[in-house]
Amino acid sequence: MSKKLSITPAYRWAVASRVAAAALGGYALTSAATLLLSVLWPAPQAQGVLWATMLSFTIYTVVVLWVFCTATAKRAWAGVLIGTVVLCALAWLGHGVPGGVA
């Protein structure tokens, strides 16, 4: 006899929230990390942007995996949002400074 697996609406919303955090929040966090890396990269600007963009694929993958490994969807959203804000602030501080953040 097989058991029926009952999936509650709360569980469905939690999974949907993690998918949104991974897709949207992961994109925002990866964009912020790419921006910061391109500002900090110790090479000509074009090379910094190129290498930061190539690393962004790895960063995005790690963020998506992390979102689904966290204990709760709230923690996933908090980590993604806080990380994005911090990386954007660091990129803003380092923008225009030769060699990156002073």
C-alpha positions as MATLAB code, in Angstrom:
seq = 'MSKKLSITPAYRWAVASRVAAAALGGYALTSAATLLLSVLWPAPQAQGVLWATMLSFTIYTVVVLWVFCTATAKRAWAGVLIGTVVLCALAWLGHGVPGGVA';
ca = [
       0.000    0.000    0.000;
       1.408    3.391   -0.931;
       1.172    6.481    1.212;
      -0.052    9.689   -0.286;
       2.391   12.527    0.148;
       0.473   15.595    1.192;
       2.150   18.846    0.314;
       0.703   21.782    2.185;
       0.219   25.243    0.697;
       2.738   26.605    3.223;
       5.369   24.218    1.911;
       4.584   25.216   -1.666;
       4.966   28.913   -0.768;
       8.270   28.215    0.998;
       9.621   26.460   -2.081;
       8.334   29.242   -4.362;
       9.978   31.807   -2.106;
      13.308   29.972   -2.294;
      13.035   29.758   -6.079;
      12.422   33.513   -6.214;
      15.305   34.152   -3.798;
      17.595   31.978   -5.904;
      16.554   33.467   -9.244;
      15.980   37.130   -8.437;
      18.049   37.577   -5.304;
      20.834   35.444   -6.726;
      20.915   37.611   -9.820;
      21.081   40.801   -7.742;
      23.807   39.420   -5.467;
      25.812   38.138   -8.425;
      25.506   41.481  -10.211;
      26.740   43.303   -7.114;
      29.641   40.873   -6.709;
      30.554   41.261  -10.385;
      30.502   45.031  -10.047;
      32.727   44.929   -6.965;
      35.166   42.473   -8.541;
      35.440   44.562  -11.690;
      36.237   47.625   -9.564;
      38.810   45.794   -7.431;
      40.498   43.686  -10.114;
      44.189   44.693  -10.296;
      44.378   44.920  -14.086;
      43.149   47.208  -16.858;
      39.424   47.915  -16.614;
      38.444   45.768  -19.600;
      40.240   42.737  -18.169;
      38.715   43.324  -14.752;
      35.218   43.366  -16.233;
      35.960   40.264  -18.314;
      37.291   38.220  -15.375;
      34.568   39.414  -13.014;
      31.943   38.410  -15.574;
      33.483   34.961  -15.986;
      33.549   34.472  -12.212;
      29.915   35.568  -11.990;
      28.745   32.201  -13.326;
      30.413   30.436  -10.417;
      29.140   33.008   -7.933;
      25.559   32.611   -9.150;
      25.774   28.828   -8.890;
      27.075   29.037   -5.319;
      24.345   31.505   -4.332;
      21.592   29.270   -5.754;
      22.981   26.238   -3.927;
      23.272   28.230   -0.700;
      19.649   29.450   -0.941;
      18.407   25.866   -1.024;
      20.749   24.717    1.750;
      19.655   27.314    4.315;
      17.295   26.353    7.103;
      14.465   28.718    6.143;
      13.340   30.847    3.228;
      13.537   33.935    5.464;
      17.216   33.256    6.145;
      17.816   32.787    2.426;
      16.177   36.125    1.604;
      18.005   37.887    4.437;
      21.371   36.547    3.317;
      20.797   37.467   -0.300;
      19.506   40.963    0.481;
      22.155   41.806    3.081;
      24.893   40.439    0.849;
      23.663   42.505   -2.084;
      23.524   45.710   -0.041;
      27.008   45.170    1.416;
      28.571   44.385   -1.955;
      26.874   47.386   -3.590;
      28.094   49.661   -0.793;
      31.656   48.367   -1.137;
      31.536   48.819   -4.918;
      30.205   52.342   -4.458;
      32.975   53.164   -1.993;
      35.624   51.674   -4.256;
      34.350   53.246   -7.465;
      36.731   55.799   -8.836;
      39.513   54.883   -6.412;
      42.548   53.620   -8.348;
      43.221   50.089   -7.211;
      39.815   49.654   -5.556;
      38.637   50.261   -2.001;
      41.037   52.423    0.004;
];
